[in-house]
Amino acid sequence: MKTYKLGTSALLIAGCLWAGTALAHTPLCNCSDNGDGTVECEGGFSDGSSAAGVKMNVMDASGKVVLQGKMDKNSMFTFKKPAGKYSVQFDGGEGHQITIPGEKIN
């Protein structure tokens, strides 16, 4: 009986540790209007990981990608602000995407 309880406890502890690790990698991205016709985005992950190389998409109002790029070595992405409504997508892979509507970029 003790072996069963110990095994169950070990599984519960392992499950909690795994869940904490899975939740510790939340994508983060903030974009700002530079006031000169460009927008600059800075990204990263909640566990402190760099976003260097993360795909960035700028999309028009219909969701069509009008510009693609990647975060640079400093986890930054700068682009020319498109005319009309747009959004910016930080694409860190499945479950790690953030879409920021242009109207929320100041």
C-alpha positions in Angstrom: 0.0 0.0 0.0 2.8 2.4 0.8 4.3 1.8 -2.6 1.0 2.8 -4.3 0.8 6.0 -2.3 4.4 6.9 -3.0 3.9 6.2 -6.7 0.7 8.3 -6.8 2.4 11.2 -5.0 5.4 11.0 -7.3 3.1 11.2 -10.3 1.2 14.2 -8.8 4.4 16.0 -8.1 5.8 15.3 -11.6 2.5 16.5 -13.1 2.6 19.7 -11.2 6.2 20.4 -12.1 5.4 19.7 -15.8 2.3 22.0 -15.7 4.4 24.8 -14.2 7.0 24.4 -16.9 4.4 24.4 -19.6 2.9 27.6 -18.3 6.2 29.3 -17.8 6.8 30.0 -21.5 4.1 32.6 -22.3 4.8 34.8 -25.3 5.1 38.6 -24.7 5.1 41.3 -27.3 4.6 45.1 -27.2 4.5 47.4 -30.2 4.9 51.2 -30.2 4.3 53.8 -32.9 7.5 55.7 -33.3 5.7 58.8 -34.7 7.8 58.8 -37.8 5.8 56.3 -39.9 7.4 53.2 -38.3 6.3 50.8 -35.6 8.7 49.0 -33.3 7.8 45.7 -31.5 9.7 44.1 -28.7 9.2 40.5 -27.8 10.2 37.7 -25.5 8.8 35.0 -23.3 7.7 35.0 -19.7 10.6 32.7 -18.7 13.1 35.2 -19.9 13.8 33.5 -23.2 14.8 35.6 -26.2 12.5 36.1 -29.1 15.3 36.5 -31.6 14.3 34.9 -34.8 10.6 34.7 -34.0 8.4 35.3 -37.1 6.5 38.5 -37.3 3.5 39.1 -39.7 1.9 42.4 -40.4 -1.7 41.8 -41.8 -4.3 44.1 -43.4 -7.9 44.3 -42.2 -8.8 41.1 -44.1 -6.0 39.1 -42.4 -3.8 39.0 -45.5 -0.1 39.1 -44.6 1.3 42.3 -46.2 4.8 42.1 -44.6 6.8 39.3 -43.0 9.9 39.5 -40.9 11.7 38.2 -37.8 12.7 39.6 -34.5 16.4 40.6 -34.6 19.1 39.5 -32.2 17.8 42.0 -29.6 14.2 40.6 -29.9 13.1 43.8 -31.8 11.1 44.2 -35.1 10.6 47.5 -36.8 8.5 48.1 -39.9 6.9 50.8 -41.9 3.3 51.4 -40.7 0.8 50.4 -43.4 -2.1 52.6 -44.5 -5.5 51.6 -43.1 -6.4 49.0 -40.5 -3.7 46.5 -39.7 -2.6 44.1 -37.0 0.8 42.6 -36.0 1.3 38.9 -35.2 4.1 37.6 -33.0 4.4 33.9 -34.2 6.4 31.9 -31.7 4.9 28.6 -32.9 1.8 26.7 -32.0 0.3 28.1 -28.8 2.7 31.0 -28.8 1.0 33.6 -31.0 -0.1 37.1 -30.1 -2.0 39.3 -32.5 -2.0 43.1 -31.7 -4.6 45.2 -33.5 -3.1 48.4 -35.0 -5.6 50.6 -33.1 -4.0 49.4 -29.8 -0.6 50.4 -30.9 0.3 53.9 -29.5 
